[in-house]
Amino acid sequence: MFAAALFAAAPFAASPGSDDPNDPGVPEAWLTGTAGAAIPAGPAAVWTAVVTLHGADVSDQVVGEIAVEAEEGTARIAIFTLRPAAGTAIFLPGWVGRSVTIDIAAAAESGPLYPMRLFSGVVDSPQYDPAARTVEVRATDDLQGVLDALNRPALDSLIGGRWSPVVFAASASGWAYAQDRLSTVRGSLDLSPAGLPRLTPWIPAPSAPLTFGADQVIDGSLAVELADRQGLVNTVDIAFTYRFPRLKAEGHALTYSYVDMTGFAQYVIDGNWFLQRSQVEGAISAAGGTVVGAVTYTPMPSTAVAVGAGFWTPNPPVDATLCMGFAAVIAYDYAQTVQETHTVTVQCPAAVAATGVMRQSMSGALEGVYQDAEGWETKAKLYRADVESVQPQDLPTVVSGKTNGLDPTLTADTDRAAATVAIETLVDVAKARIWASHRRNTVSATVCLNPAIDLDKTVEIDVDGIHAIGKVQRLAHRMAPDSGEATTTFSLAICAVSGVGTTHPETTTAAAAAPAAGQTNLPSSPVVTFNNAAAADHNFTIEFPAVSSGERAAAAPTIASTFSAPLVEDVFTVTL
């Protein structure tokens, strides 16, 4: 391995550098990291640092080491020390929030060449040392502030993923909203050295643009750290309940005849009573039913009927109030509470086989809000009876001989679609957790300072029997002018569980369908009783079958589903 990283450091130069790390003036070899100001290539490299504060070049005031550190999902930070000229009056509180940039460049007599950005941000905390008369500047790229300045559509476009107000805080914005979305994504969000937000997938690029071997890695810097079993997650159990009302309508087809023309004469001779139409309507109403449409009555004879030695003679005004029978469809409207329990398992089977079940759990709940819920049964009854002309927002169709269900129109943030999004969001959170827990293995190394190494890069290391390819998880650039040393220490996140080449397929995230409202057969028919004998009380009743407890009592279906969580294992081998 490379034994040292000591190169000539020119005096800190005065140049503003470039706001674009991909400045067209920088040689392609520098952009790709195969060459650079601090990378030996032919003659010894001579580098210089370019530091600006609030737009002013302060490179000649820098003393000591300059450090820039970055890690996935966190703010990039920079630390350096300034010694302003003696007698300079400064207002240190006013430094907070001032812009800071740091570049590394090749030193030349004409000034710094090919500056490449290492840091863009603002002063977070200036600390004054009275003894040394220096100011230590701690700066941040203000990742949280940058995200707080973006609205939801911008963050949606930047991050992707899923989001649900059922799972996350409905009022979340900026940084908090971004973290919510990121929890469903297999990637990391940070700012580039130029301060631009970017999302980088955890899965490495198909080919590593940067490769380091024994000639580039500094002696003694190579390190491997493996994840402990306790921190692994390969199974996530999700329990989600969805409670909502279901509207139902029973349709009872009722046909009744107590006399016809064949037996009419004898019926009259026996002194039996005729049924009044008002009795029919009263019996239906007393039973709580509602006529769908209108009752179809069998009218009394319209001509004289021979009865024994005489005749029964029509009396139209009276006969219009009587009937020989009737037919009607009777509706019963009511609501049922449904509480679905979705039991979801998200699992990586190969990871379970390798390490045993390492379980986490999550839960969620949503209650559907029906704005027309209050008094719905009464509204439905009055509308079907033509007492009210305004139809309720939702009304199940009456089907003869059936109980017909209807899931009503709920508010947009509590309806079926909202429940589906919530479940799918939890599934994607689980998938991301499983992947994240399996990429806690790291391979680290230190090389000559290389600006091309950053959090969005895939890097290959092949040194001393260790071969690894992974995404950069963290890095630290350090420039020490006193020693001339300029290095980059970086760590690669390595996803590993069963070995390179093992396939961990994914089940598409789609919530399991819940049982539909549907139709069921009525258990029995209504019973009609007419005490029509001359000496009877002449009462007329209709007894409808009681609503089945299974139809009206709270329903509690369980919907089970299983999803396979994906993993893409990174190249990682150790040859002893």
PyMOL commands that set and color helices and strands:
alter all, ss='L'
color gray80, all
select helices_A, chain A and resi 28-32+59-61+92-95+143-148+152-159+174-182+229-231+264-269+277-286+316-319+349-355+376-384+416-437+549-552
alter helices_A, ss='H'
color red, helices_A
select strands_A, chain A and resi 8-9+46-53+56-57+62-71+77-82+99-106+113-129+134-140+187-191+197-201+210-212+223-225+235-257+275-276+290-291+296-298+305-307+310-312+322-323+325-347+359-367+402-406+441-448+458-463+466-480+485-494+519-521+527-530+540-543+558-564+572-574
alter strands_A, ss='S'
color yellow, strands_A
deselect
rebuild
show_as cartoon
